[in-house]
């Protein structure tokens, strides 16, 4: 076996150090004085437990994954919470922010995002009342059914298109908890919601055991999708995304996800 010379080893080490230095410099170049001095990366997001929430350890599953990756680069995360549309607006256009999360990847969002590696997964289901069951083998079966959704959310390419063209009758709310309460009050017969979000919300003290027993779900209409951090679509944003993804390769995000679900008592 031919061993690499010490000189070649030093060059490889120097190249790795240089790539890391460039990555850290790029992450710092957000235009925020506070980020440059405190080594903090600022992102916008919406309360969406258990994926992102101030009340959860490390700001939820996605927040914990964000922190684990940034820690590899010697940075910490600062997450500011807003309603979803406001979070998107700030994350896309405000230079104080590196981006926003968690976001699902769509062709439309490709225009203003450099997407990070996967930070969790979402699986949408239909939720309805047991006393008023909703049967649907396809989205077309929902054409005459009023559906509760959240403003600004993407559910699937087909669903989003049908909702935008009014082929589906949707009523938008500010968040999933509002929709769940409307469903219990029979404001509409069905809502679309992530299965883990539904489970987490129903476990809260704000909902009774009777409420939980009234809710039923149906899956199969929506494929599992990945969630990401949307870095601003700028030159700096692209370098930030590349640095982030390089660091993410050194973190076992799948193991971290499984451990986080166990940590908060939610099945993953």
N, C-alpha and C positions, 0 to 999 in steps of 0.2 A: 504494500500500500504506500502511495506517495503522499507524504504529509505536506500540508500547506505551509509555506514559509511564514515566519513571524511577520515579515513585511506585508505579505498579502493579508494576513489576519488583521493587522492594524488598519489596512485600507478598508476592509469590510466593516470593521468596527467604526471607523470614522464615517463611512457612508451611512451606517445605521444611525449614528449620533446626529449627522447632518439632517437626515430625513425627519428625525424626531424634533430637532431644533426648528426646522422650517414649519412643521405641523403646529408646534406650540406657538410660534410667532403668528401663524395664520389665525389660530383660535383667538389670540389676543387682539387681532385687528378688527374689532367690531365697531370701533368708533366711540366706545364708552370708556371714559377715564376711569370709572370705578372698576371695570373689568380688567383694565391694564394694571391697576395697582393692587387689586385684591385677588387676581387670578380666578375670577368668577365669570362663568358664561351664563348669560341671561336669556331665558326663553319664555314665550307666552303659552298658556294652555287654559283649558277649561276643566272645572271639576267634573271628573268622570270616573268615580270610584267603581271598581277597585284599581283601574288603570292609572288614574291620576287624581290625587286628592290631598289636600293639606292635612287632613285628620289621620292619614295612614302613615306608617313608617316609610321614610324616604320618599314621601309624596306618591305612594302607590307603586304598582309594578313597573310601569314605564318610567317613572321617576327614578326608581332604584336602578334600573338598567342604564339610564342616562348617567347617573352618578358613578356607577361602576366603570363605565367607559371613560368618562372625563377624568376619573381618578388615575387612570393609566397615563394620562397626559399631564398630571399634576394640577388639575383644575377642579373646581367645584361648580355646582349648578345652582342657579337662582331661578325659581319658577314663579312667575306672576300669573294670577288667575283672573280670567275674564269670561263673559259669555262667549260662545264659540265663534260667532261671526267677528266679534271684536278681537279675539285672540288671533284669528287668521289675518285680519287687517294689520294688526301691529306686527305680527311675525313676518309678514311679507314686506312691509314698507317702512317700519320704524327702525332706524339704524341702532337704537339702543338694544335691539334684540337680535340674536343669532338666527332665530326662527321660531316655530311653534310646533306643538305636539299634544297628544298623539294624533297622527293624521293617516288616513288611508290613501293609497296611491291611486290616482285616476289620470286619464289623459289630459283633462283640463288642468289639473294641478301640476302636471309636468311643466306647464308654461311658467310657473312662478316658484317652483321648488327644486332644490337639489336634495333628493331623498336619501336619508341615512339607511344603514342596514336595518333589518327587522328589529323592532322593539315591542314584542308582544303580538298577539293575534286576537282577532275578534270574529265571533260567529253569531250572526243575527238569527233571531227566531221570530215567529208570530206569537204574541201573547194575547189571550182572550179570556173571557169569563167562562167558567165551567157551565154556568146556567145558560150561556148563550154561545155555544161552540161555533167556531168558524172553520170550515173545511176548504182547503185550497190545494190543488195539486200543481198549480202553476200560477204565475202572477196574473194571468188573464182571468182566473177565477175570482180575483179580487176587484174586478172592474166596477162592480156595483156596491162595494163595501167602503165605508169611510175609514181611513187608516191614520192612526196617530204617528207622526214622525217628529224629528227634531230639526229645527231650522239650520241649514248649512251642512247637515250630515250627508255622507254618501253611503248608500246601502248596497247597491250593485249597479253595474252599467245599465242593465235592462230596467231595473226599478227606477233609477234616477231619470232615465229617458221617459218612461211612461208617466212618472210624476210631473216632469217638466212640460210634457205635451198634454197633460190633463187626461191621459188615458186611465190614470188611477186617481181616485179622489182622496187626497191627503190633507191633513190638518197639521200644521207645524206648531210645535211648542218650543219653549226655551231650553228644556232639558228632559231627560228620561223620567226623572221622578215626577215631574208635572204630568207627563203622559200617563204614567202608571196610576196616578191619583184620578185622572180623568177617566181612565178605563174602569176603575172601581166604581166611579160615579155614573158609569154607563153613558158617558159623553160620546163615545164611539165604540164600535164592537171589537176593534183589534188595534194593536200597536206593533211596530217593529222595534226590537230592542236586542242588544247583545245579551246572550244567555248568562254570562258572568255578572254583568251589570244588574240584570234582573234579580239574580240570586242574592247579590250583595244588598240591593235596595230592600228586598223583602225581609232580609234578616235584621233590618234596623227596627228600633223600638217604635218608630213612628207608624209601623204597620203591625196590625194585630194578627194573631193566628188565624182568625176568621178570614182576614184579607188574603193571607197566604194560601188558604185552602180554596179560595175562589178562582185563583189564577191557574190557567193551563197554557201549555205552549205547543207549538208545532214547528218542526224544523224541516229542512230539505229544500226550501226555496232560495236559500242564500248560501253561497260557498264561503268557507273560512277565508279570511283575508288578513294580510299582515299590516301592522301599524309602524309608523316611522316618525322621525324628527324631520320636519321640513326646514332645511337651511334656506335662507334667502337666495334667490337666483341672481347672484352677483359673482364676480370673480373671487372675492373673498369667501363668499358662501360656498362656492365649489371646492375651494381648498380646505375650508373647514370640514365639509362633508367627507372629503377624502382622508383627512387626518383622523376624523372621528371613526370612519370605517376601518382604517388601518389599526387603530387602537382596539376596536371592537373585536378584531380577530384574536386578540390575546385574552378575551373574556369569554367564559362559557355562559353565554346568555340563556341557553336552553336550561342548563342546570339552575341558574339563578332564578329563572321563571318558576320552575317547579318548587324550588325552596321557598320562594316568596308566597306562592299559593298556600303552602303548608303553614307558613309563618302567620298568615292572617286568618287561617281556618276556612279557606275557600278552595274547593276542588278545582284543579286546573285541567 
